Amino acid sequence: MTVTLADVAARARVSPATVSRVLNGNYPVAAATRERVLRAVDDLDYVLNGPASSLAAATSDLVGILVNDIADPFFGIMAGAAQTEIGGQEGTGRAGGEKLAVVCNTGGSPERELTYLTLLQRQRAAAVILTGGALEDPGHIAAMTTKLAKLADAGTRVVLCGRPPLPGSDAIVASLAFDNRGGGRRLTEHLLTLGHRRIGYVAGPLERTTTRHRLEGHLAALAAAGLGDPASSGAERGVGSGESHGEGRPGHEGQEEREGQEGHEEHGGHEGLIVHGPYSRRAGYEATLELLRRAPDLTAVVAANDTVALGACAAVRDQGLRIPEDVSVAGFDDLPFSVDATPALTTVRLPLHEAGARAGRLAMGTETPPPGGIATITAELMARASTAPPRATEGRGRAD
C-alpha cells in the first residue's frame, strides 16, 4: 500500500501542510516538529512524488551548477562545496528540504552555457549557480540577461560565484565576485618590492572578465611604479582559445593543447611583455618561451593562474635557468598543488571552498544575500619560495 502525505502527517501528529513545509524546506518549522516529521518519513519509508510536486509548486528539487571544466580544481572546489550545502550535511540519510545538485560542464562554450540554462528552465530548477568568469561579448551578455530573467520570473534563484554582476540584470539573487584586480595588483607589487622591473605576464584568453581584471591589476601596479600605462590593458582584442579555467570561446572546445603560438596574442603596454593564451599548462610553457625570446633580461614571470604557472616553471627550467635565482615565477588562485610545487609557488589565494559553500547557501535561501546583492571576495597574497629578489642578468647561473 502506498504511503501518502496524510499518513505521515497522522504519524507525526501534524497537519499535511506542515509535512509539506518540512519536506520542501521552503518555510521555517520548529526543530522539534521537523524532527518528528522526518522520523515519521523514515518509519513509513515515505517517498515524495518529485515530478508531481514540481508541477504543483513553482520549482522542482533540482539545482544546476554551471562550471567550465569540472576537471579544473578551480571549478571542482567551488562546485563540491556548493553541492554539499545544497544536498545537506552528511549523517542524517534523510531528504527534508535538501535539493539535488547537478553539475553542468560547459567546456567554456557560451552556446552550451545557454543550452544548459534552457534545460534547467524546462526542469523548473529551484536554483542555478554560475561559476567562473564571464564572456565579454555583447551578444552573449544580452542572451544571458534574457535567459536569467526568464528563470527568475519562474521562481529560480540565480547566484553568481566568482563572476562579476551581470550589467542591467535584476534577476540575480547574489553575485560573489572575486577581487581579481586587487589580487593582480598585490602580486605585481610584491615583485616590484623585491626589486623586479622586467616582468613578463602570461595572460588568459581575450574577452574574459577574469583575464581583463587580473591584467588590469598587474598594469595598475606597473603604472604606479612608473613602468607602464594601465589604459593599455584593453587596447587590443585578438583571437585566443580559452580552456581549462573555463575561459573558452566558440568553436574552440577541447583545443587547449594547441601547437605553436596560435593561441597567443600580444597586448600593448610594458614593452610587449604580455602574451595571451588559454588557461593551460601548455599555454604557460609556450608563452614563457616567447617572453624569454623577446626579453632575455626578464627577471620574473606572472602567470594568469597556477596551472599556467606550472608551464611557465617548466619553460624556465628548460632554458637552463633557475627558479627563483634567475627568474621568479608567480601564479594565481592558490590551487591545492601550488604549495607542493618545487619551489613552492607564490600565488594569490582565492577562498574557493568558502565561496562555493556560500553560493550553495544563497541558492538554497538559507543565507541572506549581501547588501545590494553583491559581495566582493578578498584575494590574499601568498608569498612563497618561487619569488625572490632579482640577480644581475649578466651573471645568471645555469641549472645543473
C-alpha positions as CSV (number, residue, x, y, z in Angstrom):
1,M,0.0,0.0,0.0
2,T,1.4,3.4,-1.0
3,V,2.2,5.7,1.9
4,T,0.6,9.2,1.5
5,L,1.4,12.6,2.8
6,A,-1.6,12.3,5.1
7,D,-0.2,9.1,6.6
8,V,3.0,10.9,7.5
9,A,1.0,13.8,9.0
10,A,-1.1,11.4,11.1
11,R,2.1,9.6,12.3
12,A,3.8,12.9,13.2
13,R,0.6,14.4,14.7
14,V,0.9,17.5,12.5
15,S,-1.1,18.9,9.6
16,P,-0.3,17.8,5.9
17,A,0.7,21.4,5.3
18,T,3.4,21.1,8.0
19,V,4.8,17.9,6.4
20,S,4.9,19.6,3.1
21,R,6.8,22.6,4.6
22,V,9.4,20.3,6.2
23,L,10.0,18.3,3.0
24,N,10.1,21.3,0.7
25,G,12.3,23.3,3.1
26,N,10.5,26.5,2.0
27,Y,9.1,27.6,5.3
28,P,10.5,27.8,8.9
29,V,9.4,24.9,11.1
30,A,10.3,24.4,14.8
31,A,13.2,22.0,15.2
32,A,11.2,19.5,17.3
33,T,8.4,19.4,14.8
34,R,10.8,19.0,11.9
35,E,12.5,16.1,13.7
36,R,9.1,14.4,14.4
37,V,8.1,14.7,10.7
38,L,11.4,13.3,9.5
39,R,11.2,10.4,11.9
40,A,7.7,9.6,10.6
41,V,9.0,9.8,7.0
42,D,11.8,7.3,7.9
43,D,9.4,5.0,9.8
44,L,6.9,4.9,7.0
45,D,9.5,4.9,4.2
46,Y,7.6,7.8,2.5
47,V,8.9,8.9,-0.9
48,L,7.9,12.4,-2.1
49,N,6.5,12.4,-5.7
50,G,9.0,14.7,-7.2
51,P,7.5,15.2,-10.7
52,A,4.0,15.8,-9.3
53,S,5.4,18.1,-6.6
54,S,7.3,20.2,-9.1
55,L,4.1,20.6,-11.2
56,A,2.2,21.8,-8.2
57,A,4.9,24.1,-7.0
58,A,6.8,26.8,-8.8
59,T,10.1,24.9,-8.9
60,S,11.5,21.4,-8.5
61,D,14.2,19.9,-6.2
62,L,16.8,20.4,-8.9
63,V,19.7,22.9,-8.6
64,G,22.1,23.4,-11.5
65,I,25.8,24.3,-11.0
66,L,27.4,25.5,-14.2
67,V,31.2,25.1,-14.5
68,N,33.5,25.5,-17.4
69,D,35.7,22.5,-16.6
70,I,34.9,20.2,-13.7
71,A,38.4,18.6,-14.0
72,D,39.9,22.0,-13.2
73,P,40.3,22.3,-9.4
74,F,39.3,26.0,-9.6
75,F,35.8,24.9,-10.6
76,G,35.8,21.5,-8.8
77,I,36.4,23.0,-5.4
78,M,33.6,25.6,-5.8
79,A,31.1,23.0,-7.2
80,G,31.9,20.5,-4.5
81,A,31.4,23.0,-1.7
82,A,28.1,24.3,-3.2
83,Q,26.9,20.7,-3.7
84,T,27.5,19.9,0.0
85,E,25.3,22.8,1.1
86,I,22.6,22.0,-1.4
87,G,22.5,18.3,-0.8
88,G,22.6,18.6,3.0
89,Q,25.3,17.6,5.5
90,E,26.3,14.0,6.0
91,G,24.9,11.8,8.7
92,T,21.1,12.1,8.5
93,G,20.3,10.0,5.5
94,R,17.1,11.9,5.1
95,A,15.5,14.1,2.4
96,G,14.0,17.0,4.2
97,G,14.4,20.3,2.3
98,E,17.6,19.3,0.5
99,K,17.9,19.6,-3.3
100,L,19.6,17.5,-6.0
101,A,22.6,19.4,-7.3
102,V,23.5,18.7,-10.9
103,V,26.9,19.9,-12.2
104,C,26.8,21.1,-15.9
105,N,30.1,21.1,-17.7
106,T,30.1,23.8,-20.4
107,G,33.6,23.2,-21.7
108,G,33.9,27.0,-21.9
109,S,31.3,27.2,-24.7
110,P,28.9,30.2,-24.4
111,E,26.3,28.2,-26.5
112,R,26.5,25.3,-24.2
113,E,26.1,27.6,-21.2
114,L,22.8,28.9,-22.7
115,T,21.7,25.4,-23.6
116,Y,22.1,24.2,-20.0
117,L,20.2,27.1,-18.7
118,T,17.3,26.3,-21.1
119,L,17.3,22.7,-19.9
120,L,17.3,23.8,-16.3
121,Q,14.4,26.2,-17.1
122,R,12.4,23.3,-18.5
123,Q,13.1,21.2,-15.4
124,R,11.8,24.1,-13.2
125,A,15.1,24.3,-11.4
126,A,14.9,25.7,-7.9
127,A,18.2,27.5,-8.3
128,V,21.1,28.0,-10.7
129,I,24.7,28.8,-9.7
130,L,27.1,30.1,-12.4
131,T,30.8,29.9,-11.6
132,G,33.9,31.5,-13.0
133,G,34.5,34.4,-15.3
134,A,32.1,35.7,-18.0
135,L,32.5,36.2,-21.7
136,E,32.6,39.9,-22.6
137,D,30.6,39.6,-25.8
138,P,27.6,41.9,-26.2
139,G,25.5,39.3,-27.9
140,H,26.1,36.7,-25.3
141,I,25.5,39.2,-22.5
142,A,22.2,40.1,-24.0
143,A,21.2,36.4,-24.4
144,M,22.2,35.7,-20.8
145,T,20.3,38.7,-19.5
146,T,17.1,37.4,-21.2
147,K,17.6,33.8,-20.2
148,L,18.3,34.6,-16.5
149,A,15.3,36.9,-16.4
150,K,13.0,34.1,-17.6
151,L,14.5,31.7,-14.9
152,A,14.0,34.3,-12.2
153,D,10.4,35.0,-13.3
154,A,9.7,31.3,-12.9
155,G,10.9,31.3,-9.4
156,T,14.5,30.1,-9.9
157,R,17.1,31.6,-7.6
158,V,20.2,32.7,-9.7
159,V,23.6,33.0,-7.9
160,L,26.9,34.0,-9.5
161,C,30.1,32.6,-7.9
162,G,33.4,34.0,-8.9
163,R,31.7,36.0,-11.6
164,P,31.1,39.8,-11.7
165,P,27.5,41.1,-11.7
166,L,25.6,40.9,-15.0
167,P,25.1,44.5,-16.2
168,G,21.5,45.6,-16.4
169,S,20.1,42.5,-14.8
170,D,17.9,42.3,-11.7
171,A,17.4,38.6,-11.9
172,I,20.5,37.7,-9.7
173,V,19.9,36.9,-6.1
174,A,23.6,37.4,-5.3
175,S,26.9,37.9,-7.1
176,L,30.0,36.7,-5.3
177,A,32.8,38.4,-7.2
178,F,36.5,37.7,-6.7
179,D,38.8,40.7,-6.3
180,N,40.8,39.7,-9.3
181,R,42.0,43.3,-9.9
182,G,43.2,43.7,-6.3
183,G,44.9,40.3,-6.3
184,G,46.6,41.0,-9.6
185,R,47.9,44.3,-8.3
186,R,49.1,42.9,-5.0
187,L,51.0,40.1,-6.8
188,T,52.9,42.5,-9.1
189,E,53.5,44.9,-6.2
190,H,55.2,42.0,-4.4
191,L,57.6,41.5,-7.3
192,L,58.2,45.2,-7.6
193,T,59.0,45.4,-3.9
194,L,61.5,42.6,-4.4
195,G,63.2,44.8,-7.0
196,H,61.9,43.3,-10.3
197,R,61.5,45.7,-13.2
198,R,61.5,43.3,-16.2
199,I,58.3,41.4,-15.5
200,G,56.6,39.2,-18.1
201,Y,52.9,38.4,-17.9
202,V,51.2,35.3,-19.3
203,A,47.6,36.4,-19.6
204,G,44.5,34.3,-20.0
205,P,42.3,34.3,-23.2
206,L,40.9,37.5,-24.5
207,E,37.3,38.7,-24.0
208,R,37.0,37.1,-20.5
209,T,36.3,39.1,-17.3
210,T,38.8,37.2,-15.3
211,T,41.6,37.8,-17.8
212,R,40.9,41.5,-18.0
213,H,40.5,42.2,-14.3
214,R,43.8,40.3,-13.4
215,L,45.7,42.0,-16.2
216,E,44.3,45.5,-15.1
217,G,45.6,44.9,-11.6
218,H,49.0,44.0,-13.0
219,L,49.2,47.0,-15.2
220,A,48.0,49.3,-12.4
221,A,50.8,48.2,-10.2
222,L,53.3,48.8,-13.0
223,A,51.9,52.3,-13.7
224,A,52.1,53.2,-10.0
225,A,55.8,52.3,-10.2
226,G,56.2,54.4,-13.3
227,L,56.7,51.4,-15.6
228,G,53.6,51.5,-17.8
229,D,50.2,52.8,-18.7
230,P,47.2,50.9,-17.2
231,A,44.9,52.2,-20.0
232,S,46.7,49.8,-22.4
233,S,45.1,46.7,-20.9
234,G,42.2,46.7,-23.3
235,A,43.9,48.2,-26.3
236,E,43.8,45.1,-28.5
237,R,41.5,42.2,-29.0
238,G,42.7,39.1,-30.7
239,V,41.8,35.5,-31.4
240,G,42.6,33.3,-28.4
241,S,41.2,30.0,-27.4
242,G,40.5,29.6,-23.8
243,E,40.0,26.3,-21.9
244,S,40.8,24.8,-18.5
245,H,39.9,27.8,-16.4
246,G,36.7,28.0,-18.3
247,E,37.7,30.9,-20.5
248,G,36.6,29.2,-23.7
249,R,35.5,30.8,-27.0
250,P,33.0,29.5,-29.5
251,G,34.4,26.8,-31.8
252,H,37.4,26.0,-29.7
253,E,36.2,23.4,-27.2
254,G,38.8,20.8,-26.4
255,Q,41.7,22.5,-28.1
256,E,43.7,23.8,-25.2
257,E,46.8,21.8,-26.2
258,R,47.3,23.8,-29.4
259,E,50.6,23.5,-31.2
260,G,52.9,26.6,-31.8
261,Q,51.8,30.1,-30.8
262,E,48.3,30.1,-32.4
263,G,46.6,30.8,-29.1
264,H,48.8,33.7,-28.0
265,E,48.2,37.4,-28.7
266,E,50.3,40.3,-27.7
267,H,48.8,43.3,-25.8
268,G,50.2,46.8,-25.9
269,G,51.9,48.1,-22.8
270,H,55.0,47.4,-20.8
271,E,57.2,46.9,-23.8
272,G,55.5,43.8,-25.2
273,L,55.9,41.7,-22.1
274,I,52.3,40.4,-22.2
275,V,51.3,37.2,-24.0
276,H,47.7,35.8,-24.1
277,G,46.8,32.2,-24.3
278,P,44.5,29.5,-22.8
279,Y,44.4,28.7,-19.1
280,S,46.5,25.6,-19.6
281,R,50.0,24.3,-18.7
282,R,50.9,24.1,-22.4
283,A,50.0,27.7,-22.9
284,G,52.1,28.8,-19.9
285,Y,55.1,26.9,-21.3
286,E,54.8,28.3,-24.8
287,A,54.1,31.8,-23.7
288,T,57.0,31.9,-21.3
289,L,59.4,30.7,-24.0
290,E,58.1,33.5,-26.2
291,L,58.6,36.1,-23.4
292,L,62.2,34.9,-22.8
293,R,62.8,35.1,-26.5
294,R,61.5,38.7,-26.6
295,A,63.3,39.8,-23.4
296,P,66.3,37.7,-22.4
297,D,66.8,40.0,-19.4
298,L,63.4,39.1,-17.9
299,T,63.7,38.5,-14.2
300,A,60.1,37.5,-13.3
301,V,57.0,35.9,-14.9
302,V,53.5,36.4,-13.6
303,A,51.0,33.7,-14.8
304,A,47.3,34.0,-15.2
305,N,46.7,31.1,-12.9
306,D,48.5,28.3,-11.1
307,T,48.1,25.8,-13.9
308,V,49.7,28.3,-16.3
309,A,52.4,28.9,-13.8
310,L,53.4,25.3,-13.8
311,G,54.0,25.5,-17.5
312,A,56.0,28.7,-17.0
313,C,58.2,27.0,-14.5
314,A,58.9,24.2,-16.9
315,A,59.8,26.6,-19.6
316,V,62.2,28.5,-17.4
317,R,64.0,25.3,-16.3
318,D,64.2,24.0,-19.9
319,Q,66.1,27.2,-20.8
320,G,68.7,26.3,-18.2
321,L,67.5,28.9,-15.7
322,R,66.8,28.5,-12.0
323,I,63.7,29.5,-10.0
324,P,63.9,31.9,-8.3
325,E,67.6,32.6,-8.6
326,D,67.4,33.6,-12.2
327,V,63.6,34.1,-12.9
328,S,60.9,34.4,-10.3
329,V,57.5,32.8,-11.2
330,A,54.1,33.5,-9.6
331,G,50.6,32.2,-10.2
332,F,47.0,33.0,-9.1
333,D,44.2,31.1,-7.3
334,D,46.3,29.1,-4.7
335,L,45.1,25.7,-6.0
336,P,46.0,22.7,-3.8
337,F,49.1,21.7,-5.8
338,S,50.7,25.2,-5.6
339,V,52.2,24.8,-2.1
340,D,53.7,21.4,-3.2
341,A,55.4,22.7,-6.3
342,T,59.2,22.9,-6.3
343,P,59.8,25.6,-5.2
344,A,56.5,26.3,-3.5
345,L,54.6,28.7,-5.8
346,T,54.0,32.3,-4.9
347,T,50.3,33.0,-5.8
348,V,47.1,34.8,-4.8
349,R,44.7,32.8,-2.7
350,L,41.0,32.9,-3.6
351,P,38.8,31.2,-0.9
352,L,37.2,28.9,-3.5
353,H,35.7,26.4,-1.0
354,E,34.2,29.2,1.2
355,A,32.8,31.0,-1.9
356,G,31.2,27.8,-3.2
357,A,29.6,26.9,0.1
358,R,28.2,30.4,0.4
359,A,26.8,30.2,-3.1
360,G,25.1,27.0,-2.1
361,R,23.5,28.6,0.9
362,L,22.4,31.5,-1.1
363,A,20.9,29.2,-3.8
364,M,19.0,27.3,-1.0
365,G,17.8,30.5,0.6
366,T,19.4,29.7,3.9
367,E,21.7,32.7,3.9
368,T,20.7,36.3,3.5
369,P,22.0,37.9,0.3
370,P,24.7,40.6,0.7
371,P,23.7,44.3,0.7
372,G,22.8,45.3,-2.9
373,G,23.2,41.6,-3.9
374,I,26.9,42.0,-4.5
375,A,29.8,40.8,-2.4
376,T,33.5,41.2,-3.3
377,I,35.6,38.3,-2.0
378,T,39.1,39.4,-1.0
379,A,42.2,37.9,-2.7
380,E,45.2,37.2,-0.4
381,L,48.9,37.2,-1.5
382,M,50.7,34.0,-0.6
383,A,54.4,34.8,-0.9
384,R,56.4,31.6,-1.2
385,A,59.8,30.3,-2.4
386,S,59.3,30.8,-6.2
387,T,59.9,34.5,-5.9
388,A,63.0,36.3,-4.7
389,P,65.0,39.5,-5.4
390,P,66.4,39.5,-8.9
391,R,70.1,38.8,-9.7
392,A,72.1,40.7,-12.3
393,T,71.0,39.1,-15.6
394,E,74.6,39.2,-16.9
395,G,75.6,36.8,-14.2
396,R,72.8,34.3,-14.4
397,G,73.7,30.8,-13.4
398,R,72.7,27.7,-15.4
399,A,70.7,25.0,-13.8
400,D,72.7,21.8,-13.4
